[in-house]
Amino acid sequence: MKILVVDDEADVQPLFLQRFRKEIKNHEFEFDFALSGEEALDYMKEKHSEIVLILSDINMPGMSGLELLLRIRHDYEVPPPVVMMITAYGDDENRNQAMSSGANDFLTKPLDFNLLKEKLKELEH
């Protein structure tokens, strides 16, 4: 399963690669990373058919994760990627906005990687 992680914090990439080391080695998951919503859209133009899941931070400079979500839902209907939003603020407003904009799920920082792995394994079936 190919996953695009969108987060403006550079330390997110090594964290994911370390936490999913075994799954990456076993070819269960493949991760790509974008540091902004704009970069994620450029990536999607090239490889949207490969992406199964997008994990996006909500609070980013420039295009927010919610704006990115709306663009993805508008531009990529078939097949629609699964989009999970991530935020440091688990407030109801962000959650409601994300879900009404077409998010499949909503996670809060710091990420619970065991929970995330469970959710990803459910998607595989």
C-alpha positions as CSV (number, residue, x, y, z in Angstrom):
1,M,0.0,0.0,0.0
2,K,1.4,3.4,-1.0
3,I,1.0,6.2,1.5
4,L,1.7,9.9,1.1
5,V,2.5,11.7,4.3
6,V,2.0,15.5,4.1
7,D,3.5,17.5,7.0
8,D,5.6,20.6,7.1
9,E,7.7,19.2,10.0
10,A,10.9,17.6,8.6
11,D,11.3,15.2,11.5
12,V,8.1,13.4,10.5
13,Q,9.8,11.5,7.7
14,P,12.5,9.7,9.8
15,L,9.9,9.0,12.5
16,F,7.6,7.2,10.1
17,L,10.5,5.3,8.4
18,Q,11.7,4.2,11.9
19,R,8.2,3.2,13.2
20,F,7.3,1.3,10.1
21,R,10.7,-0.2,9.4
22,K,9.4,-3.8,9.6
23,E,6.4,-3.1,7.4
24,I,8.4,-1.3,4.8
25,K,11.0,-4.1,4.7
26,N,8.1,-6.6,4.2
27,H,6.7,-4.4,1.4
28,E,3.4,-4.0,3.3
29,F,3.6,-0.2,3.1
30,E,5.5,2.3,1.0
31,F,5.8,5.9,2.2
32,D,6.4,9.1,0.2
33,F,6.5,12.5,1.9
34,A,5.5,16.0,1.0
35,L,6.4,19.1,3.1
36,S,3.4,21.2,2.0
37,G,-0.1,20.9,0.5
38,E,1.2,22.4,-2.8
39,E,4.0,19.7,-2.9
40,A,1.4,17.0,-2.3
41,L,-0.7,18.2,-5.2
42,D,2.3,18.2,-7.5
43,Y,3.0,14.7,-6.4
44,M,-0.6,13.7,-7.0
45,K,-0.5,15.0,-10.5
46,E,2.3,12.5,-11.3
47,K,1.3,9.5,-9.2
48,H,-2.3,9.7,-8.0
49,S,-3.2,6.3,-9.4
50,E,-0.5,4.7,-7.1
51,I,-1.6,6.5,-3.9
52,V,-4.0,4.5,-1.7
53,L,-3.8,6.7,1.4
54,I,-2.9,10.3,2.3
55,L,-2.0,11.2,5.8
56,S,-2.1,15.0,6.1
57,D,-1.4,17.5,8.8
58,I,-4.1,20.2,9.0
59,N,-2.0,23.1,10.2
60,M,0.6,23.9,7.6
61,P,1.9,27.2,6.2
62,G,0.5,28.0,2.8
63,M,-2.2,25.6,1.8
64,S,-3.7,24.0,4.9
65,G,-4.5,20.3,5.2
66,L,-8.2,21.1,4.9
67,E,-7.7,23.0,1.6
68,L,-5.6,20.1,0.3
69,L,-8.4,17.7,1.3
70,L,-11.0,19.7,-0.7
71,R,-8.7,19.8,-3.7
72,I,-8.1,16.0,-3.6
73,R,-11.8,15.3,-3.2
74,H,-12.5,17.6,-6.1
75,D,-9.7,16.4,-8.5
76,Y,-9.4,12.7,-7.7
77,E,-12.7,11.0,-7.6
78,V,-11.7,7.7,-9.2
79,P,-10.2,6.0,-7.4
80,P,-10.7,8.2,-4.4
81,P,-7.7,7.9,-2.0
82,V,-8.4,7.4,1.6
83,V,-7.5,10.6,3.5
84,M,-6.7,10.8,7.2
85,M,-6.2,14.2,8.7
86,I,-3.7,14.7,11.5
87,T,-3.7,17.7,13.9
88,A,-2.1,18.7,17.2
89,Y,-5.5,20.1,18.1
90,G,-8.2,17.5,18.6
91,D,-10.9,20.1,18.7
92,D,-14.4,19.5,17.4
93,E,-14.3,22.3,14.9
94,N,-11.3,20.9,13.1
95,R,-12.7,17.4,13.3
96,N,-16.1,18.4,12.0
97,Q,-14.6,20.5,9.2
98,A,-12.3,17.6,8.2
99,M,-15.1,15.0,8.2
100,S,-17.6,17.2,6.3
101,S,-14.9,17.9,3.7
102,G,-14.5,14.2,3.0
103,A,-11.8,13.0,5.4
104,N,-12.1,9.3,6.1
105,D,-10.5,9.6,9.5
106,F,-9.0,12.0,12.0
107,L,-5.9,11.5,14.2
108,T,-4.3,13.7,16.8
109,K,-0.6,14.4,17.5
110,P,1.4,12.9,19.0
111,L,0.5,10.1,16.7
112,D,-0.4,6.8,18.3
113,F,1.5,4.6,15.8
114,N,0.0,1.3,17.1
115,L,-3.5,2.8,16.4
116,L,-2.4,4.0,13.0
117,K,-1.0,0.6,12.2
118,E,-4.3,-1.0,13.1
119,K,-6.2,1.4,10.9
120,L,-3.8,0.8,8.0
121,K,-4.1,-3.0,8.3
122,E,-7.9,-2.7,8.3
123,L,-7.6,-0.8,5.0
124,E,-5.7,-3.6,3.4
125,H,-8.6,-6.0,3.7
